[in-house]
Amino acid sequence: MTGSSRSRDILSEAQTSAREQIVGLLTTAYWMEIETVMSYIANSTNPDGVRAQEVVKSLAVDVAEELRHAQLFAKRIKELYGTVPGSREFAATQEALQPPADSLDLVHVIRGVIEAERGAIEHYTSIIEVTDGVDPVTQDMLTTILADEQNHLRTFEGFLREFERQP
């Protein structure tokens, strides 16, 4: 490897500033996924009623996928010389994903999921932009995760259309 290509490598000392920026963005993504896991567990457990079953089933499956995303972010943070934060640094931000008081209010749950997925898509798209030409490994990982989040969004947009159409 030549000296100039080493200085462009995200792990090189010359890329410390870019690497720290990416680690910060990945840390935010990590917390977003951890919070989503907590809320999806609650929202896949609390709802009642026959109509809730497909939403509950979808959220339960998504818990594992969101946890896998958090693990991928944690691994990449470590690979970029960062430190994966512990629970004391967690601060909840996803207000829309809080379980509704009424266990039959599935529209609230569905809208919360849609908001969370849109937030993830926006944040992950910004990381893809920041890593373009700088960190292809992180960019590739985010592109794959972004596809998962877009799939979740489309699924829950479909649920919302169905639930808003029914009396």
C-alpha positions, 0 to 999 in steps of 0.5 A: 500500500502506498503512503497516499492510499494509507492516509486515505484509509479510514483507520489511518491517523490522517483520517482521525477527524473523519473517523471520529465524526463517523463514530459519533453518527454510528453511536447515535444509530446504535442508540436509535436501534437499542431504543427501538428494540425496547419500544418494539418489545413493549409494542409487540406485547401490549396490544390486544385484539384480533386485529393486533396479531399481524402488527404484533407478529411483525414487531416481534420479528423486527425486534431481532432485526433491530437488535442485529443492527445495533450489534453491527453498529457496535462492532463497527464503532469498535473497528473504528477505534471507538468505544461502544457506550454503556447504558448510563449514556442512554437517553430516550428520544423516540416519543412516538414509539411509547406504548399507548394507554389503550391496548387497542390503539394500534394506529398509535403503534403503527404511526410510532413505528413509521416515525421511527423508521423514517427517522432511521432512514434519514439518519442512515442516509446521512451516514451514507453521504458522510462516508461516501469516498471516505469509509466504504465499509461503513457505507456498505453496511449502512446501505444494507441496513437502510434497505431493511429499514425501508422494508419495515417502513413499507410494511407499516405504511401498509398496516396504516392504510388497512387500519385507517380504511377499516371502521 
